[in-house]
Amino acid sequence: MRTLMKTGKKKEPGVNSLPNISRIDLIRKLRAYGCTGPYVGGSHPFMKNGELKFSIPNEHDNDIGPNLLSRILRRANISRDDWDRIE
């Protein structure tokens, strides 16, 4: 069940527990997990987890928020438990 935050935006359950992360730290952790890349292609760079390809955000000043991080992990087929164990 989704709940509304004070801003009126929908909030995914359990997403709050993921922190904001910089793009550099995201790439570092994905590589530590065994992913390769980033590679240039299309409008966004992408990385690979075995044969699975998933896009990552372009470089910009803001950190990656919990919702986007959750979607990236889902597309990369990385569980939350596995993500938390990556150093």
C-alpha positions as CSV (number, residue, x, y, z in Angstrom):
1,M,0.0,0.0,0.0
2,R,1.3,3.4,-0.9
3,T,1.2,6.4,1.4
4,L,1.2,10.1,0.7
5,M,4.0,12.2,2.1
6,K,3.3,15.8,3.1
7,T,4.5,16.9,-0.4
8,G,1.7,14.9,-1.9
9,K,4.1,12.5,-3.7
10,K,3.6,8.8,-3.5
11,K,6.1,7.0,-1.4
12,E,7.1,3.4,-2.0
13,P,7.1,1.2,1.1
14,G,10.6,0.4,2.4
15,V,12.3,2.8,0.0
16,N,13.1,5.3,2.8
17,S,15.8,2.9,4.2
18,L,18.0,3.4,1.1
19,P,20.3,6.5,1.4
20,N,21.1,9.1,-1.2
21,I,24.2,8.1,-3.1
22,S,26.6,10.0,-5.5
23,R,26.9,8.7,-9.0
24,I,30.6,7.9,-8.4
25,D,29.7,5.8,-5.3
26,L,27.0,4.1,-7.2
27,I,29.4,3.1,-9.9
28,R,32.0,2.0,-7.4
29,K,29.5,-0.2,-5.5
30,L,28.1,-1.7,-8.7
31,R,31.7,-2.6,-9.9
32,A,32.5,-4.1,-6.5
33,Y,29.4,-6.3,-6.9
34,G,30.8,-7.5,-10.3
35,C,29.0,-5.2,-12.8
36,T,31.0,-3.7,-15.7
37,G,30.9,-0.3,-17.2
38,P,29.7,2.4,-17.5
39,Y,29.4,2.3,-21.2
40,V,28.2,5.0,-23.6
41,G,25.0,4.3,-25.4
42,G,21.8,6.1,-26.1
43,S,20.8,9.0,-24.0
44,H,22.1,7.5,-20.8
45,P,25.2,5.4,-19.9
46,F,24.6,1.8,-19.0
47,M,26.3,-0.9,-17.0
48,K,26.1,-4.7,-17.2
49,N,25.5,-7.4,-14.6
50,G,26.4,-10.5,-16.6
51,E,24.2,-10.3,-19.7
52,L,21.8,-7.9,-18.1
53,K,22.1,-4.3,-19.2
54,F,20.7,-1.4,-17.2
55,S,21.0,2.4,-17.5
56,I,22.4,4.7,-14.9
57,P,22.0,8.5,-14.6
58,N,24.1,11.0,-16.5
59,E,26.5,13.1,-14.5
60,H,25.0,16.0,-12.7
61,D,25.4,17.8,-9.4
62,N,22.7,16.1,-7.4
63,D,22.9,12.8,-5.6
64,I,20.8,9.8,-6.7
65,G,17.8,9.5,-4.4
66,P,16.3,6.4,-2.8
67,N,13.6,5.9,-5.4
68,L,15.9,6.0,-8.4
69,L,18.5,3.8,-6.6
70,S,15.8,1.3,-5.9
71,R,14.8,1.1,-9.6
72,I,18.4,0.8,-10.6
73,L,19.0,-2.1,-8.2
74,R,15.8,-3.8,-9.4
75,R,16.8,-3.5,-13.1
76,A,20.3,-4.8,-12.2
77,N,18.8,-7.7,-10.4
78,I,20.6,-6.8,-7.2
79,S,18.8,-7.6,-3.9
80,R,18.7,-5.1,-1.1
81,D,20.6,-7.6,1.1
82,D,23.4,-7.9,-1.5
83,W,23.6,-4.2,-1.9
84,D,23.9,-3.6,1.8
85,R,26.8,-6.1,2.0
86,I,28.9,-4.3,-0.7
87,E,31.6,-2.1,0.8
